[in-house]
Amino acid sequence: MLIVIIHDGVPVRNIQVIEKKCSLYLDMFMSTLSLSPIER
């Protein structure tokens, strides 16, 4: 299975870069979920 993430129009095939981006997006997503109920 080949994972290719398009970032700024360039395919990124570096697994470490992909993992860093995914973990960063996941952290932002989880923080958004934890803040949503309080703000609403």
CYANA upper distance limits for C-alpha pairs under 8 A (distance plus 0.5 A):
  3 ILE  CA     13 ARG  CA      7.39
  4 VAL  CA     11 PRO  CA      6.39
  4 VAL  CA     12 VAL  CA      6.24
  4 VAL  CA     13 ARG  CA      6.05
  5 ILE  CA     11 PRO  CA      6.13
  5 ILE  CA     12 VAL  CA      5.86
  5 ILE  CA     13 ARG  CA      7.71
  5 ILE  CA     18 ILE  CA      7.77
  6 ILE  CA     10 VAL  CA      5.91
  6 ILE  CA     11 PRO  CA      5.03
  6 ILE  CA     12 VAL  CA      6.68
  7 HIS  CA     11 PRO  CA      6.83
  7 HIS  CA     12 VAL  CA      7.23
 12 VAL  CA     17 VAL  CA      8.17
 12 VAL  CA     18 ILE  CA      7.75
 13 ARG  CA     18 ILE  CA      8.06
 14 ASN  CA     18 ILE  CA      6.79
 15 ILE  CA     19 GLU  CA      6.57
 16 GLN  CA     20 LYS  CA      6.67
 17 VAL  CA     21 LYS  CA      6.71
 18 ILE  CA     22 CYS  CA      6.52
 19 GLU  CA     23 SER  CA      6.50
 20 LYS  CA     24 LEU  CA      6.58
 21 LYS  CA     25 TYR  CA      6.58
 22 CYS  CA     26 LEU  CA      6.41
 23 SER  CA     27 ASP  CA      6.55
 24 LEU  CA     28 MET  CA      6.81
 25 TYR  CA     29 PHE  CA      6.48
 26 LEU  CA     30 MET  CA      6.51
 27 ASP  CA     31 SER  CA      6.59
 28 MET  CA     32 THR  CA      6.57
 29 PHE  CA     33 LEU  CA      6.74
 30 MET  CA     34 SER  CA      6.67
 31 SER  CA     35 LEU  CA      6.65
 32 THR  CA     36 SER  CA      6.46
 33 LEU  CA     37 PRO  CA      7.91
 34 SER  CA     38 ILE  CA      8.25
 35 LEU  CA     39 GLU  CA      6.80
 36 SER  CA     40 ARG  CA      6.65
